[in-house]
Amino acid sequence: MRVSQKLLWSSSIDDPDPDGLRNDLVMGRLPDKYFCLVYTVSSTLEIYSWRMLHYNPRLLREDDCVVGIAASREEAYNLVMEVMDQIYALGRYESLAQFMEAQSGVRH
């Protein structure tokens, strides 16, 4: 599992140090209540609890990439809806793949 250099995060995560939040994710130090948005090799966006990913490291493939963090399940769904709004409602991007490349630098 990879972790994007630029992460999307939900509104209640107020971290003045985004690199610190990313490092916490890489080092496995996120609170169990957090949720991760994962961009998969099949170009889908999925939500996983941090607890599930932490205790089941082989759940994701090597090229799957964490692209976002949310403080709750509800905020994770809201974050996905924001991404979908950017693509479909506002038409700023042609696809999820284009959005991920532009916003997070992640390509598959």
Kinemage of the C-alpha trace (Angstrom):
@kinemage 1
@onewidth
@group {chain A} dominant
@subgroup {mainchain}
@vectorlist {calphas} color= white
{ca met a 1} P 0.000 0.000 0.000
{ca arg a 2} L 1.293 3.400 -0.961
{ca val a 3} L 0.454 6.756 0.594
{ca ser a 4} L -0.049 9.830 -1.597
{ca gln a 5} L 2.306 12.767 -1.076
{ca lys a 6} L -0.752 15.067 -1.007
{ca leu a 7} L -3.676 13.833 1.060
{ca leu a 8} L -7.291 14.914 1.007
{ca trp a 9} L -8.751 15.176 4.488
{ca ser a 10} L -12.113 15.755 6.041
{ca ser a 11} L -13.252 19.048 7.494
{ca ser a 12} L -12.832 18.171 11.174
{ca ile a 13} L -9.192 17.192 10.815
{ca asp a 14} L -7.437 20.362 11.786
{ca asp a 15} L -3.746 19.578 11.485
{ca pro a 16} L -1.398 22.511 11.000
{ca asp a 17} L 1.263 20.042 9.809
{ca pro a 18} L -0.035 18.002 6.836
{ca asp a 19} L 3.322 16.261 6.503
{ca gly a 20} L 3.006 15.182 10.134
{ca leu a 21} L -0.406 13.666 9.429
{ca arg a 22} L 0.994 11.825 6.421
{ca asn a 23} L 3.946 10.587 8.491
{ca asp a 24} L 1.570 9.357 11.193
{ca leu a 25} L -0.277 7.388 8.525
{ca val a 26} L 2.920 5.899 7.084
{ca met a 27} L 4.202 4.978 10.561
{ca gly a 28} L 0.861 3.447 11.590
{ca arg a 29} L 0.054 5.982 14.303
{ca leu a 30} L -3.416 7.168 13.255
{ca pro a 31} L -6.240 6.873 15.789
{ca asp a 32} L -8.356 3.730 15.283
{ca lys a 33} L -11.466 5.846 14.671
{ca tyr a 34} L -10.032 7.340 11.444
{ca phe a 35} L -11.003 6.214 7.949
{ca cys a 36} L -8.857 6.147 4.813
{ca leu a 37} L -9.840 6.789 1.215
{ca val a 38} L -7.994 4.372 -1.015
{ca tyr a 39} L -7.547 4.779 -4.759
{ca thr a 40} L -7.242 1.238 -6.093
{ca val a 41} L -5.391 -0.107 -9.111
{ca ser a 42} L -8.777 -0.668 -10.752
{ca ser a 43} L -9.386 3.116 -10.545
{ca thr a 44} L -12.010 3.013 -7.822
{ca leu a 45} L -12.229 5.034 -4.622
{ca glu a 46} L -12.899 2.931 -1.529
{ca ile a 47} L -13.303 3.661 2.171
{ca tyr a 48} L -11.562 1.554 4.833
{ca ser a 49} L -11.333 2.041 8.557
{ca trp a 50} L -7.772 2.691 9.671
{ca arg a 51} L -8.162 -0.084 12.215
{ca met a 52} L -8.966 -2.603 9.464
{ca leu a 53} L -5.992 -1.521 7.351
{ca his a 54} L -3.640 -1.466 10.327
{ca tyr a 55} L -4.500 -4.972 11.503
{ca asn a 56} L -4.877 -6.474 7.999
{ca pro a 57} L -1.914 -5.081 6.036
{ca arg a 58} L -2.427 -7.535 3.150
{ca leu a 59} L -5.978 -6.300 2.567
{ca leu a 60} L -4.781 -3.900 -0.142
{ca arg a 61} L -2.536 -4.483 -3.111
{ca glu a 62} L 0.918 -2.952 -3.283
{ca asp a 63} L -0.125 -0.353 -5.880
{ca asp a 64} L -3.295 0.729 -4.059
{ca cys a 65} L -2.800 4.211 -2.652
{ca val a 66} L -4.228 6.007 0.375
{ca val a 67} L -5.332 9.414 -0.916
{ca gly a 68} L -7.435 10.755 1.951
{ca ile a 69} L -8.107 10.654 5.676
{ca ala a 70} L -11.353 11.291 7.531
{ca ala a 71} L -12.103 11.487 11.235
{ca ser a 72} L -15.324 9.446 10.979
{ca arg a 73} L -17.267 7.218 8.612
{ca glu a 74} L -19.708 10.037 7.853
{ca glu a 75} L -16.873 12.424 6.998
{ca ala a 76} L -15.290 9.771 4.771
{ca tyr a 77} L -18.526 9.522 2.773
{ca asn a 78} L -18.705 13.324 2.604
{ca leu a 79} L -15.145 13.436 1.277
{ca val a 80} L -16.036 10.923 -1.438
{ca met a 81} L -19.082 13.028 -2.311
{ca glu a 82} L -16.868 16.115 -2.640
{ca val a 83} L -14.630 14.229 -5.076
{ca met a 84} L -17.635 13.039 -7.076
{ca asp a 85} L -19.057 16.579 -7.152
{ca gln a 86} L -15.783 17.860 -8.617
{ca ile a 87} L -15.978 15.254 -11.366
{ca tyr a 88} L -19.663 14.877 -12.181
{ca ala a 89} L -21.607 17.872 -10.842
{ca leu a 90} L -19.055 20.609 -11.529
{ca gly a 91} L -17.373 18.890 -14.478
{ca arg a 92} L -13.898 20.070 -13.514
{ca tyr a 93} L -12.373 16.686 -14.293
{ca glu a 94} L -13.228 14.074 -16.902
{ca ser a 95} L -12.734 11.051 -14.647
{ca leu a 96} L -11.643 9.860 -11.232
{ca ala a 97} L -8.239 9.026 -12.685
{ca gln a 98} L -7.796 12.607 -13.924
{ca phe a 99} L -8.898 14.000 -10.543
{ca met a 100} L -6.446 11.786 -8.634
{ca glu a 101} L -3.571 12.724 -10.892
{ca ala a 102} L -4.322 16.458 -10.614
{ca gln a 103} L -5.106 16.596 -6.891
{ca ser a 104} L -2.857 13.891 -5.423
{ca gly a 105} L -0.311 13.164 -8.119
{ca val a 106} L -1.364 9.497 -8.173
{ca arg a 107} L -1.464 7.621 -11.476
{ca his a 108} L -2.257 4.001 -12.258
